[in-house]
Amino acid sequence: MGEQKVSQLNDTGQMQEFMKHLLHDVQALEHMLENDMFESGIKRIGAEQEMCLVDKYWKPANNAMDLLKDMKQHDWVETELARFNLETNLKPRTFTGNCLSKMENELNTNLGIIREVSARHDTEILLTGIMPTLRKSDLGMHNLTPKKRYAALMNAINSQLNGRSYELRLRGIDELLVKHDSPLLEACNTSFQVHLQIEPRDFVKMYNIAQLISAPVMAIAANSPILFGKRLWHETRIALFQQALDTRSTHEHLRERSPRVTFGTEWLQDSILEIYKEDIARFRVLLSSDVQEDAFQQIADGKVPNLKALQVHNGTVYRWNRPCYGIGGGVPHLRIECRVLPAGPSVIDEMANAALWLGAMEGLALRYEDVSKEIGFADVRDNFVKAARTGIDSKFTWFGDKKIGACDLILEELIPIAREGLEAQNVDKADIDRYMGVIEGRAKKHMNGARWALRGFTSLAEKTNKDEAVTILTAMMIQNQKNGLPVHEWKEPDLEDLEKYEPYNLLVEEFMGTDLFTVQKDDIIELVTDMMDWRKIRYMPVEDGKGHLEGLITSQLLLKHFSNRKHDYLDGEAPTMVKEIMIKNPVTVSPGTTIGEALILMEKHKTGCLLVVNNDELAGIITEMNFLQITSRLIKRFNTEVPHGKTATKLKRKGAAKAVKKTTKNPAVAKKKTTRATKTKTAKSVKKK
């Protein structure tokens, strides 16, 4: 949403006035196209880098506004929707020569400055499609960036909501079914958005190419597979963004309603105006702006109109390939903004993704006059969904109804085409080789950010709790990004990669069990006994048919019940029901309770479990086993190995011996002092810990 000064529509009169300006802007744009008023003969590229902020516990750091105060002299860094996000905008560059490496250098410079400032606030920056350590509780309205335009957007979207809440329904390796009370879910997504300036006469041709290549480019670049500790789509951003802003609800009839986040429904036929007109026809105006200019009067006066109303509306319709109108050096131009690319895994990866997209755009334009004659739009749209779901593992439909895997398509067709396109723009050969080499490396190793994260998380989750697993992933992403390595050269994350795991701020929702087995109060005790035996569990929640908590059965209760029985059931004796022996008011906590608070409650009530309740519904359970798992990991870390395979004790001893060696040459004295120094340093270390 580029326009800063926007507001929510408050009354019918304001809406009508804004709509009048919006329609005038469309007419003015049509006039400008017909009279060749746009810049031509030059191509420029640009990009926007979104990023996440991470605190010292590897969780979201909600201090973007504090960081910006320390960077107020830099106009290239600005806010994003949530307090844990920032964005840097890169300068437009002529698409030729060493433009790509210059863009990479500028991005690294900007990120270096942000890292330097962030470090003063105990904060790190992370480039990734979705931060692995994000929690649902981080997405409350308290984390909305305190600017009027963001509040206006949230309120406007909420006003269009047909149901009671926003729903996420995603299935990958795991499944996520969750409701949320605000569209701030959108803030989970961070991307690397690439812009390409387009000649107006070529816009239809180039826009259709952008649609065509979205799937394979996204497949090789996928980097958003984990949300709330669930392994979902390889590029979960695609579904998450749509569902986060989806105000529709289900109906009995079959009427079609389009979401505001869309890939499109058909090929572009005539001009950019088709997109703007369709978006105005399909989507209600959400926001207004104080529009003073008359676009036609501006043209008559020899000035370039800002088309402010059109840009405000375009900023609230989220096409994955978004058309853009802009003014540079007093001259209007058109751009295509590629929004399918996630942030990360590293800067070199992002630039390689950009080079592939830009090169393929130009290369396909050289080879084909009209790609819509080579493949049906239904196949292109299907490819897009496949790429989002399965990323680099996808199999696409291509020209001539050819079925081809993502890696083969990249290696056999798109890399050669992208090279041709970049060469046609006279991009430096060294840059072409470098960036295409990264894409080729990924395709040959069948490895991108999504696969690295999925494989790493799966391996880690088998050895420890989910919170530590996503924490290690996050820490290693940041480390690898600082090292500048492309993702296909990253090693698989390991438990020992995180030297210091501090779950002090851990919330119940991050380590509670959610795969629950429950009974109802009218069930017989024998059923409970068998279920607890089969599943090897000690606590059985009791809920009603709608998921509301009603009680708790423990193994201790069952033992007491059966020990009091003097004989087996006699014929015709009524069985005991759950409600007769259950604890009717078990100790409960909310998902936002901290680990420390939970421990205090368990100790206070002398209980081995806490039931987690959210809005009167049973959400999960935590037991002493959950705490034991965390504690055992911390105990192991106390004397665990640190990097390079040397134990902490060994390192301390080596340091002590080295210090003594410098002060004496007598072997006997040295040995004695070494022993004394080792004991002293070890004792101090233990005392400190």
Summary of the structure (lengths in Angstrom):
residues: 689
radius of gyration: 29.4
end to end distance: 48.5
largest distance: 101.2
contacts: 2295
relative contact order: 0.10
helix: 50%
strand: 19%
